[in-house]
């Protein structure tokens, strides 16, 4: 939830992890913290869901699992999504060539039924600052 409150227009979060590692559940928390007025569900078959906030900003939630190539992903207007809100991408490794180089990467690993390992990798100054603020809010100091 804390990460969602820190996202700004144009932010990209690229999630990777095996099936069942918690990507969609993580995004549900991010969307709640971001202030979504919509219910969050996996866009596996529709590819992209959009969530709204009262101020009109959008949160885009893409599931690249069924996308066959980065070229196919280009047809989804990723640039337009980034210009109109934040973009969260599940299975980001499938389309990494068309995502901005500067982004927050998040690797999720299943540990146990109620436990996941998360590795945050900030790529670029904006995301380094985002992680500093996230750590401060989550852990203090």
C-alpha positions in Angstrom: 0.0 0.0 0.0 2.8 2.4 0.8 4.3 2.1 -2.6 1.0 3.0 -4.2 0.9 6.3 -2.3 4.3 7.2 -3.7 3.6 6.6 -7.4 3.4 9.6 -9.8 2.4 10.2 -13.3 4.7 8.3 -15.6 6.1 5.8 -13.1 6.6 2.2 -14.3 6.8 -0.8 -12.0 7.9 -4.0 -13.8 7.1 -7.2 -11.8 8.6 -10.6 -12.5 8.0 -13.9 -10.7 6.7 -17.4 -11.2 3.0 -18.2 -11.3 1.6 -17.8 -7.8 4.4 -15.6 -6.6 2.0 -12.8 -5.6 2.2 -10.3 -8.5 -1.5 -9.6 -8.7 -1.9 -9.6 -4.9 0.9 -7.1 -4.7 -0.7 -4.9 -7.3 -4.0 -5.0 -5.4 -2.2 -3.4 -2.4 -0.4 -0.9 -4.6 -3.8 0.2 -6.2 -5.4 0.5 -2.8 -2.6 2.7 -1.5 -2.7 4.7 -4.7 -6.3 5.5 -4.1 -8.1 3.4 -6.7 -11.9 3.5 -6.6 -12.0 0.3 -8.7 -11.7 -3.3 -7.7 -8.4 -4.8 -8.9 -8.4 -8.1 -10.9 -5.9 -9.9 -13.1 -6.0 -8.7 -16.7 -4.5 -12.0 -18.0 -7.1 -12.3 -20.8 -7.8 -8.6 -21.5 -4.1 -7.7 -21.1 -4.7 -4.3 -19.5 -7.0 -3.0 -16.8 -7.3 0.6 -15.8 -8.1 1.8 -12.4 -9.3 5.3 -11.5 -8.8 7.8 -8.8 -11.2 10.7 -8.0 -8.6 13.2 -9.4 -8.9 11.5 -12.8 -5.4 10.0 -12.9 -5.2 6.4 -14.1 -3.3 3.4 -12.9 -2.6 0.9 -15.7 -2.2 -2.8 -14.9 -0.8 -4.9 -17.7 -0.4 -8.6 -17.7 2.1 -9.6 -20.4 1.8 -13.4 -19.8 -0.1 -13.9 -23.1 1.9 -11.4 -25.1 4.1 -13.3 -27.6 6.6 -10.6 -28.4 7.8 -7.1 -27.5 6.5 -6.0 -30.9 3.0 -7.2 -30.0 3.2 -5.1 -26.8 4.0 -2.0 -28.8 0.5 -2.2 -30.2 -0.9 -1.7 -26.7 0.2 2.0 -26.6 2.5 1.7 -23.6 3.7 5.3 -24.1 0.1 6.6 -23.9 -0.4 4.6 -20.7 2.7 6.1 -19.1 1.7 9.6 -20.2 -1.7 9.3 -18.6 -0.8 7.6 -15.3 1.4 4.9 -13.7 2.0 1.5 -15.3 2.4 -1.7 -13.4 3.4 -4.7 -15.6 3.1 -8.4 -14.6 5.5 -10.8 -16.5 7.5 -7.7 -17.5 10.4 -9.9 -18.6 8.4 -10.8 -21.7 8.3 -7.2 -22.9 11.3 -5.6 -21.3 12.6 -4.3 -24.6 9.6 -1.9 -25.0 9.5 -0.7 -21.4 11.5 2.4 -20.3 15.0 1.6 -19.1 14.4 3.7 -16.0 11.8 1.9 -13.9 11.3 0.1 -10.7 11.8 -3.6 -11.1 10.4 -6.0 -8.6 11.2 -9.7 -8.4 8.8 -11.8 -6.4 9.5 -15.4 -5.2 7.1 -17.8 -3.5 8.5 -18.9 -0.1 5.5 -20.3 1.7 1.7 -20.0 1.5 1.7 -16.7 3.4 5.2 -15.6 2.6 7.0 -14.1 -0.4 10.5 -12.7 -1.0 10.6 -9.4 -2.8 13.6 -7.7 -4.4 13.2 -4.1 -5.4 15.6 -2.9 -8.1 15.5 0.9 -8.8 16.7 1.8 -12.3 17.3 5.5 -12.5 17.3 8.5 -10.2 13.5 8.8 -9.8 13.3 5.2 -8.7 16.2 5.5 -6.3 14.4 8.4 -4.6 11.2 6.4 -4.7 12.9 3.5 -2.9 14.4 5.8 -0.3 11.0 7.3 0.5 9.4 3.8 0.5 12.0 2.5 3.0 11.6 5.5 5.2 7.8 5.1 5.3 8.0 1.3 5.8 10.8 1.0 8.2 11.5 4.5 9.6 14.9 6.1 10.0 
